[in-house]
Amino acid sequence: MTHTDIEPAHILAIGEPMLEFNADADGALESAESFTVGYGGDTSNFLVAAARSGGRAGYVTRVGDDAFGTSLLRLWEREGIGTEHVTREPGGRTGVYFIARGPAGHAFTYYRADSPASWLTPADIPEQAVAQARLLHVTGITQAISSTACDAAFHAMAVARAHHTLITYDPNHRPALWSRERARAVILRSLELCDVALPNLDEGRMLTGEESPEAVLRALCARGPSVVVLKLGEEGVLVAEDGEVTRVPPHQVTAVDASGAGDTFDGAFAAELVRGASPVEAARYAAVAAALTTKGHGAVRPIPDRTEILRHL
């Protein structure tokens, strides 16, 4: 089958994937003796969650021609995620990260500098695929890993807007990747361009200067998104649409690892939205998906499929 024969993805994301090494025992990273290998990267996690919820998903990214790049490609193929817009960079080193667990929670150590995904440029954006997609997902991490990747993300959003492709946007702010001033400027502009914003409360406070969830929500809505889904962690989410605010309660579980829970929320939410659910219905579904993924270790392995989510919903 040629690329021209491939049915276009309904859900498209642009970003950086990584391989995950999760310490098998609690303790500092320097004390770890063995690791469980998994997968990470916010947009890759998003697409796995969307695919497991029945969405037809596709990825725009770059990986190395190393073993880690091969491992990620095999993951996406197993999950049914389209890879026709994935470029393998000769000599590129795919990013990796390590997770250690201690009394203060999870500690992440990244080796991602100069990863192939950071070489993304506007020329990498498959404009026809974006135009044909029903939903494009962009995150602040994609914009933070390099200036050219940021340009690529903005170009993808411009193409999506021109063709009425729905844009979901998660700030996914990582202070270690860029300065606060640049982050605020880029994220605020992205909020003006997206249709659905998916920030958490800490990000909302950083962006708006407001404190209460309700005030944060009002300030974010004023930036232009038609829907804002404010994630409140153990307090659930607030969904604002057309001036109406709905609180979606959390799904109660005993959590052991919150890695990738926000990405799972986004992917499940997108899949339901494309399926025809309202933003509130999609948020209820996604809240269950995000909670269930915290019951296991790693970002990808515990992501539930649609059958499991509906059973708990």
Buried (B, 14 or more C-beta within 10 A) or exposed (E): EEEEEEEBBBBBBBBBBBBBBBBEEEEEBEEBEEBEEBBBBBBBBBBBBBBBBBBBBBBBBBBBBBEBBBBBBEBBEEBBBBBBBBBBBEEBBBBBBBBBBEEEEEEBEBBBEEBBBBBBBBEBBBBEBBBBBBBBBBBBBBBBBBEBBBBBBBBBBBBBBEBEBBBBBBBBBBEEBBEEEBBBEBBBBBBEBBBBBBBBBEBBBBBBEBEEBEBBBBBBBEBBBBBBBBBBBEBBBBBBBEEEBBBBEBBEBEBEBBBBBBBBBBBBBBBBBBBEBBBBBBBBBBBBBBBBBBEBBBBBBBBBBBEBBEEEE
